[in-house]
Amino acid sequence: MKFHHIIYVISILLLTGCTHKDLVFDHESTAHVRVIFDWEDAPDANPRSMTLYMYSSLGGEPLRYTFDNKNGGYIYLPYGTYDALALNGDIYEWAAERNLYDASSLEVLTPDMKGHTTYAPLPAEYLEHLLGKDAGERVILPPGLLYTGRTDGFSVSVADGDKTIILRPREATCHYTIDIINVENISALGGATLNGTLSQMAESYFAGAFHAGEKDVAIPCYFVADAEKNTLHSEFLTFGHTPSVRRNNNLRLYLPLKDNSVRCYDYDVTSQAHDAPDPHHVHIVIDGLSLPHTIDTGGGIIPDVNEWESVIIPIPM
């Protein structure tokens, strides 16, 4: 399954072999530790690299090690007791981190979509403006794949020989697919894609606590038409919905029209999003959509966001 997301380069890790990054220690006060990443809980995962944070029980900045593979390697670790947190290293192509100094508070998030290249045909600022008329939510870039694993209370001392630490990463991101079936007048799209947003989704993920953040944002998506089947299909990644409160998830479709206006179609998909059998693989189905004959399929006109029409479509339960 192919997932579309926008790559936003925040930093580039220089990875050197299966060893730690350039940390300078007196080897007489360190242990030689083998690090194993066990992928039993995510057998299909294939990250290009891994990052390991070691949080000392004495506090302070965590020690950070990088590996240029998904299996692990060897590190030198100063004597002490640590909580270990592992993430796939390729997240830094699309993600940022905050609250780095505590394993349970380390938060992975993506930047705002506004100001970055977006899905055709509508620019991010128009999606955000239109969405904001109802919800006031930010639109953020969708995440890439995120895997996290944690092992607490790992100790090394002068009396130890070589030791091994095992971490079992699991997937944190959620795969969302949306299918709109029985679409009328699908030929009006002329092969163009259709923009959408899914609201009340989690802004971030707490990598060491294994849960999504509580702040609401909207995730952009776009739909590809299958004219033969009269369907629209979208698939993307999210951090899931916010965990503690059941908020309404609204799917909004944006259709730029030739009269320089935008028509918005709203669907309440809360039950499908929250009651999915597998919260990491959510499939939303919408039956029925009639497209207008006056869709602008890419003539270079930027719609007037002050001229818009919202159509609320109930979904039969």
C-alpha positions in Angstrom: 0.0 0.0 0.0 1.4 3.3 -1.0 1.1 6.3 1.3 1.5 9.8 0.0 3.0 12.4 2.2 5.0 15.6 1.8 8.7 15.4 2.8 9.8 18.3 4.9 13.5 18.1 5.6 14.3 19.4 9.1 17.7 17.8 9.6 20.0 15.2 8.1 21.7 12.6 10.3 25.2 11.6 9.4 25.2 8.0 10.2 28.5 6.1 10.6 28.3 2.3 10.7 26.5 0.3 13.4 28.0 2.2 16.2 27.3 5.2 18.3 27.8 8.8 17.2 30.8 10.7 18.2 30.5 10.6 22.0 33.9 10.7 23.8 34.1 8.6 26.9 36.9 7.2 29.1 36.5 3.5 28.2 37.6 2.5 31.7 34.4 3.9 33.1 32.1 2.6 30.4 30.5 -0.7 29.4 30.5 -2.3 26.0 26.8 -2.8 25.3 25.2 -4.7 22.4 22.0 -3.1 21.2 19.4 -5.3 19.6 16.2 -4.0 17.9 13.7 -6.9 17.9 11.0 -6.3 15.3 8.7 -9.0 16.5 5.9 -6.4 17.1 6.4 -4.8 13.6 7.7 -7.6 11.3 7.1 -5.6 8.1 9.1 -2.5 9.3 12.1 -1.6 7.3 13.5 1.7 8.5 16.9 2.8 7.1 18.3 3.8 10.4 17.6 3.9 14.2 18.1 6.4 17.0 18.6 5.4 20.6 18.3 7.7 23.6 19.7 6.6 26.9 18.2 8.6 29.9 20.3 8.4 33.0 18.6 7.9 36.4 20.7 10.9 37.5 18.9 13.2 35.0 20.4 15.5 32.5 20.6 15.4 28.7 20.1 11.9 27.2 22.9 10.2 25.4 22.0 9.8 21.8 23.3 7.0 19.5 22.6 6.4 15.8 22.7 3.2 13.8 22.7 3.0 10.0 20.5 -0.1 10.0 17.4 -1.4 11.7 19.0 -4.3 13.7 21.4 -2.5 16.1 25.1 -2.7 16.9 27.5 -1.9 19.8 27.8 1.2 21.9 30.0 2.4 24.8 27.8 3.4 27.8 28.9 5.1 31.0 28.2 3.1 34.2 24.8 3.8 35.6 21.1 3.0 35.3 19.2 4.1 32.2 15.8 4.2 30.6 16.2 3.5 26.8 14.0 4.9 24.1 14.4 4.0 20.4 12.9 5.6 17.3 13.5 5.0 13.7 16.1 7.5 12.5 14.5 8.4 9.2 11.7 10.3 11.0 14.0 13.4 10.9 13.2 13.8 7.2 9.6 14.8 8.2 9.5 15.3 12.0 10.6 17.5 14.8 11.0 16.6 18.5 10.3 18.5 21.6 10.5 17.8 25.4 13.6 15.8 24.7 14.9 15.6 28.3 12.3 13.2 29.6 11.6 9.8 27.9 7.9 9.9 28.7 7.5 13.4 27.4 9.4 13.2 24.2 7.0 14.3 21.5 7.2 13.7 17.8 5.3 16.2 15.6 5.1 17.5 12.1 5.2 21.2 11.0 2.3 23.3 9.9 1.3 22.8 6.3 0.9 26.5 5.7 3.7 27.9 3.7 4.8 24.6 2.3 4.1 22.8 -1.0 0.8 21.1 -0.8 -1.5 18.8 -2.6 -2.9 20.1 -5.8 -5.0 22.0 -6.6 -5.6 24.2 -3.5 -2.7 25.9 -1.6 -2.5 25.2 2.1 -3.5 28.7 3.2 -6.8 28.3 1.4 -7.5 24.9 3.0 -6.6 26.4 6.4 -8.8 29.5 5.8 -11.8 27.5 4.7 -11.4 24.9 7.5 -11.0 27.7 10.0 -14.4 29.2 9.2 -15.8 26.2 11.1 -13.2 24.7 13.4 -10.3 27.1 13.7 -7.9 24.1 13.4 -4.4 24.2 12.1 -3.6 22.0 9.1 -0.3 20.1 9.6 1.7 18.0 7.3 0.8 14.3 7.6 3.5 12.2 9.3 5.6 9.4 7.9 6.1 6.0 9.5 7.1 6.1 13.1 8.3 3.2 15.2 9.1 3.4 18.9 10.4 1.1 21.6 11.4 1.5 25.2 13.2 -0.5 27.9 13.5 0.9 31.5 16.0 0.2 34.3 18.9 -1.0 32.3 22.0 -0.9 34.5 25.7 -1.3 33.7 28.5 -1.4 36.3 32.2 -2.0 36.6 31.5 -5.6 37.7 29.6 -6.4 34.4 31.1 -7.9 31.4 29.6 -7.2 28.0 25.9 -6.6 28.2 23.0 -6.7 25.8 19.9 -4.5 25.7 16.9 -5.4 23.6 14.2 -3.0 22.5 11.1 -4.0 20.6 9.8 -1.1 18.5 6.2 -1.0 17.4 4.5 1.1 14.9 3.0 4.3 16.3 1.4 5.8 13.2 -2.0 4.9 11.9 -2.9 4.1 8.3 -6.1 5.7 7.1 -7.9 4.9 3.9 -11.0 6.6 2.6 -13.1 5.4 -0.2 -16.0 7.3 -1.7 -18.2 5.0 -3.8 -21.0 5.6 -6.3 -19.7 9.0 -7.3 -21.9 10.7 -9.9 -20.4 12.8 -12.7 -16.9 11.7 -11.8 -15.8 12.7 -15.3 -16.1 16.4 -14.2 -12.8 16.0 -12.4 -11.1 15.4 -15.8 -8.3 13.3 -14.1 -7.6 16.0 -11.5 -7.2 15.1 -7.8 -9.5 16.3 -5.1 -8.4 17.9 -1.9 -9.8 17.0 1.6 -9.1 17.5 5.3 -9.8 15.2 8.2 -10.4 17.2 11.4 -10.0 16.6 15.1 -6.9 14.4 14.7 -3.9 14.3 17.0 -1.1 16.8 16.4 1.7 14.6 17.8 2.8 11.4 19.4 4.5 10.8 22.7 7.2 8.3 21.7 8.1 7.1 25.2 4.5 7.0 26.5 3.1 5.3 23.5 0.1 7.5 23.0 -1.1 10.4 20.7 -1.2 14.0 21.9 -4.3 15.8 23.0 -4.1 18.8 20.7 -6.5 18.8 17.7 -5.4 19.5 14.2 -6.6 18.7 10.7 -4.7 16.3 8.4 -4.8 17.0 4.6 -5.5 14.3 2.1 -6.2 14.0 -1.6 -8.4 11.7 -3.6 -7.6 10.0 -6.8 -10.5 9.1 -9.1 -11.3 5.8 -10.7 -13.6 6.7 -13.5 -14.4 3.1 -14.4 -15.5 2.3 -10.9 -17.0 5.7 -10.1 -14.9 5.9 -6.9 -12.5 8.3 -5.1 -9.7 6.9 -3.0 -7.3 8.4 -0.5 -4.7 6.9 1.8 -2.5 8.7 4.3 -0.8 8.4 7.7 -1.8 10.0 11.0 -1.0 9.9 14.7 -4.6 8.8 15.2 -7.4 10.7 16.9 -6.9 12.4 20.3 -7.1 9.7 22.9 -9.0 11.0 26.0 -12.1 12.7 24.5 -14.3 11.4 21.7 -14.3 14.4 19.4 -16.2 14.6 16.1 -14.0 13.8 13.1 -15.2 15.7 10.0 -14.1 14.9 6.5 -14.3 17.9 4.3 -13.9 17.9 0.5 -12.9 21.0 -1.4 -14.1 21.6 -5.0 -12.8 24.7 -6.7 -15.4 25.9 -9.2 -15.0 27.8 -12.5 -16.9 30.8 -11.0 -13.9 31.4 -8.7 -15.7 29.9 -5.6 -15.2 26.8 -3.6 -17.8 24.2 -2.7 -17.2 22.2 0.5 -18.7 18.8 1.2 -18.8 17.8 4.9 -19.1 14.2 6.3 -19.2 13.2 9.9 -17.0 10.1 10.0 -16.6 10.0 13.8 -18.0 6.5 14.3 -15.9 5.0 11.5 -12.7 6.7 12.8 -13.3 5.8 16.5 -14.9 2.4 16.3 -12.6 0.8 13.7 -11.7 -2.8 14.7 -8.0 -1.9 14.3 -7.2 1.7 15.3 -3.9 1.5 13.4 -5.7 0.6 10.1 -8.8 2.7 9.7 -11.0 2.3 6.6 -13.7 5.0 6.1 -16.3 4.4 3.4 -18.7 7.1 2.1 -21.5 6.0 -0.2 -22.6 8.6 -2.7 -21.3 11.9 -3.9 -22.7 14.0 -6.8 -20.0 16.3 -8.3 -21.0 19.5 -10.0 -20.3 20.1 -13.7 -18.4 23.3 -13.0 -15.3 22.0 -11.3 -12.1 23.9 -12.1 -9.6 21.2 -12.9 -6.5 23.3 -12.9 -6.9 26.4 -15.0 -4.6 28.4 -12.8 -7.4 30.3 -11.0 -7.0 30.7 -7.2 -10.5 30.5 -5.7 -11.9 33.4 -3.7 -12.0 32.0 -0.2 -14.7 34.5 0.7 -17.0 32.8 -1.9 -17.7 29.4 -0.6 -20.6 27.0 0.0 -20.8 24.2 2.5 -22.8 21.1 1.9 -23.4 18.9 4.9 -24.1 15.3 3.9 -25.3 12.8 6.6 -24.0 9.3 6.5 -26.5 6.6 7.2 -25.7 4.6 10.3 
